[in-house]
Amino acid sequence: QLLNQFADTKVRFVAVVGVSGSGKSSLVKAGLLPHLRTGLINHAPWIDIIFKPGEKGDNPFLALAVTLKNQLKLTDQTEAELAGSLQADWRLAQRHLDTLLANHPPAKELLLVIDQFEELFTQCKATDTSDFIQWLERVVSLPRIRAVVTLRADFYATAIAEPILANLLRQDRGTFPLDLPGTGAIHQMITRPAEAAGVELQDGLATKLLDEAGRGPGAMALIAYTLNQLYEQELPSHYLSIAAYESLGGVTGSIQKRANTALAGLKNTLDLDTALPKLFAHLVEVNEQEVATRRRALQKDLTGDMKKLAAALTSARLLVSGKGEQNQATLEVSHETVLNGWERLRLWILDAAKALRLRRDLELVAGEWDKAGKPDAGLRTGNLLKGYSQAAEPRSATAQAYLAACNNKSRWMQVGWAVSGIGLVLGLGLFFQLSRSSYPPPLATKALLVQYHLWPLTEPAMVTIPAGDFQMGDVNGETDEKLVHTVRFAKAFAMGRYEVSFDEYDLFAAATGRDKPNDQGWGRGNRPVINISWDDAVAYTQWLSERTGKPYRLPSEAEWEYATRAGTTTPRFWAENPPGEPDAACTYANVFDQKNEAKIKGAFGGITWEPFKCADDFPFTAPVDAFKPNPLGLYNTLGNVWEWVQDCYHDTYQGAPNDGSIFEDGTKCASARRVIRGGSWGNIPEALR
């Protein structure tokens, strides 16, 4: 029947719709595709590309890009770049698909196979989903391109809520409903593939499987899962017996038994009551009817006990790992059957369903708000905001930003302040603070509003620094740069993309009544803050932590050097230019350069060293985003201004931690000195490393 639909040239798009476990994917992959590939329709073979919308992250275009890049051997763009191009211009996909057809001359048509189409609504961003649906409509209108998707029946209502999808599903037999197979059909689905694979089933095993699994939703998936477990358990034997099946725990017990075995070894090493909900909050999604489905998570987001539990469940094959966007390691539930077959997990899903649904609703409304340009009219207060605040974690950055904006709006409404321009600050105490501030009234007012959580604080841009190791120190360096030792970071951490600017620090200083640091007449704004002590720097990080609820701090010296090196082993992270060419330093850092040599020496006596043989536009400090970043995306780690780190100063690295943590002497430094790194705009070149 499905083949007959594709024999009709008017049929451009077909959704195979059925309940979980009805055999949608099997019908397409094991039934439809083999016949199309052999040319059953129009006596010419078809070619196909297969992907799942969320298999590489939260953008379906990335999954498409990975598939096209692999099939066409494309090398001119990264997967992420290709995904962006495909999303921006649907005609690029047309050219690539035409190339695929041209590379297979006998091919009559190309079929896009999008499995688990519901991932568009459970794992992908709303804006990307909308773009992808528009893209799909255009692509299937092309003469030699068609599409088949598999869609869970409980997401059909979600699909038809999208006008474009509703039209595709309605026109020209665009929906292929798949009911549950009968007992006889399921019996053949068990025995015939086994026979084809050379596997012998003991008489009565297929019937026993059927009796235990029944015909309800998920029965086929549960049978397939159990048979796969049984087959792997009995290898290298190709004989599957009833005794072996019963030792596995049967259909109803196979998943439960694996889960119990996996957890048994963890009871004394971690708190399962805490770790399991935290882990599966990353791995489970629900729709508006609170029906559970799988959710793909990044392994880097799992920490502590979650990581240990995930490892045990992966070994038990209840979870599977994979690769997502930018080749990042992912994790997901191995099969939806696990969601119902494992009693402890099933009960947790029932209990957490409301919070999971609220997260889904929050992500949808936040995505729409972001797409619309973040209008104030899209923010919610009252009971809606209260509900969104109870949404399960983890939440996307967009959702977090939306909640923060809603909370800020709510605070304004609760306090009842009428704000126009810089606002009206009520209360003699606050007025007294403003009158004593060394900052102009607009900045001082804004700072106080931030201090009292009545104005949003723009958080520093951060860069994720991956886990890894490096050799710290310099065997040819000064005494305090030895001993060279290996430092290993077991976990990733985040580092500020830029040096702290005057804009950022002045807001803190005005909010807390601290002295206004002198800029030496070189400019404030987006230039790095100068003339602050180590204590000032620590106070700023503590203030950030209090305002945001996130643990900001100064980096350790090891973290600073590891992030600045960015995987390089040379004194500086950039490659030196060939002899005779200008020094590369002026491309990457604000340094003591030839162009500004006279001006710097005129302003500061005692400078006798030679400049870098290049020119930049800044004699003194430069904006924090000037110059090119290092390979990890950090700006001005070398040059511009010296940077405080948390460590105490020591004469050598003897006794320094090898895990990248802070090298201190209790709460105070024995030397009474702290470490600065990176050099500045006027230093001798040897100091910039």
C-alpha positions, 0 to 999 in steps of 0.5 A: 500500500505504501509503495502504491502511494509513491507510484503516484507522481502527485504524492510528494510527501507521506507521513507514516503515522502510528503509535510507539512500537507499531513498526513505522521505522521498520515498514519504511527501512525494511519494506519501502526502501529496499523495493525503491532501491531495486527499481520496483517503481517505474523500473528505475532505482531510487536513492535515499538519505536518512536522518533524524531531526535531533540526532546532532543537536537541537537544529534539524539542519545540522542533521541534514548537513551531516548526512549531505556532507558524508554522502557528497564528501563535501570539504569546503564547509564545516557541518555547522557552516553547511547547516547555516547555509542550508537554513538560510537558502533552501536552493542550496539543498536543491543543488546538493540533492541534484548533485546526489542524483547526478552522481547516480545516473540510473536513479529516477528519484531521491527520497528524503527519509526523516525518521522520528519526525516528532523530534522536531517538536521535542528536541529542536528549537521552535525557530529552527523547526519552523524554518525546517518545515518551510524548507521541507515544503519547498524541497518536496515541490521539486520534480525528483525529490520526495519525502517520507517521515515516521511520526508517532500518533501522539504527536499528530495533533502537534504536527497539524497545528503547523499550517504548512505541515497540516497541508502536507499531511492532508493533500495527495494522501500525505498521511499513511496510518499504520495500525498495530499488526495482528498476532499472526503478523507479529509471529511472522515478524519474529520468526522470519527475520530470525530464519533469514539471519540463521537464528533458530528459535526453540518451538514455542518461544515466539508464542511465549514472547507474544503472550507476554508482550500482547498487542498493545502500543510498544509490544513490537518494540518490547519484543524486538528489544528482548530478542536483541538482548537474548541474542547477544546473551547467547552469542556465539550460539545461534540457538535461542531457547525458552530457558535462556529467555526465562533466565533473561527475565522474559519480556516484562523482566528483561529491562527491569532486570538489566536496570536492577543489576546496573543499580545494584553496584551503585547503591553504596557509592551514590545517592540514587534517589537524587542522581536518577531524577537529575539524570533523566531530567536531561533524557526525558521529554513529554508532549502536551498530553504528558506522554514521555519520549526520549531527549538527547543530552550532551554528555558534558552537561552531566556531572558528579553522580549523574555521570556515574549512573549514566556510565552504569546504564550505558554499560547495561545498554539502557542508554546509548552514546553518540555524536551530536553538534560539533562532534560532541558526545551525546547520550540518550535512552536506548529505546522508548520501551525503556521508559515504560519497561523500567518501573522505577523510571516509569513512576518517576516520569509520572511524578515529574510529568508536570514539570517536564511539560512546563519545561516544554511549554517554557522552551516553546514560548521562549523560542517564540519570544526570542524569534520575535526580537524579545518584545516586552509584550511577550513576557509573562507575570503572575501565575504563568510565570510561577508555572514556568519557574517550576519547569524542570531543569536543565533549561536552554539559555534562551529559556533562562534569559526569558525567565530572567526577563519575566522576573525583572518585569514582575519585580517592576510591577510588584514594587510599583515604580514608575520608571521613565528615562533613568527612573525615579529612585525612591527613599532617602537612603538610596538618594543619599547613596546617589548623592555621594557617588563619584559616578554620574547620576544615570550610571549611579541610578542604573547601578543601584537598580542592578544592586536591588535586582530591579534592572537586568545585569548583562553577564560576562561573555564566557568561553567553555575551555575543554578538559585536557592536560598541558605542560605548565612552566618553562624549562628555560624560563625564570626560577618562578617558572619552574618546575615544568609539570603536567597539569590535567583538567578532568572537567571543562570550565568557563573563562571570560571571553574578554578582559573586564571592561570599565563598563562592567567594573564601574557598574559594580563600583557604583552599586557597592559604593567603591572608589572610582578607578583612575583611567589615566586619561586613556578612556573608559567604556569598553577598555579594560579596567585598570588601577584595581587591586587583587581585593577589588578584583575578588570583590567584583567576582563575588558581586557577580556571583551574588547578582547572578547566582553563578559561581564566578571567581578569578581563575587559577594560574594553571587555568589562565595558562591552559586557556591562554595556550589554547593547545599550543606549546610555543611561548605565545599562542600565535604563529610567528611571521617569516623573517622580514615581515612585521611581527604577528604580535600586533595582530593578536595583542596590544603590545609595545610596538614601533608605531607608538614607541616614541609616545610611550617612551615620552610618557614613561621614562626608563623604557630602554627595551626594543619594541615589537617590530609591528604597528597597532593603533593603541599606544596605551589600553585598547578595547577589550574586543580589539585584535584577534582572539586565541584559538579558543576564542579568548581576547587579549590574554597577552598584552593590553593589561596585566591580569590578576589570578587567584594564586599566591606568588611562589618562588617555584612551582614546587608543590603546585597542584597538578589538577589545575586548582588554585595554588594558595597558602591557606587563607593568606599568602605567605609571600603577601603577593598574588600572581599577575599574568599576560603582560601589558601594552608597554612591557618588554616583549619577553614578558608577553608569554 
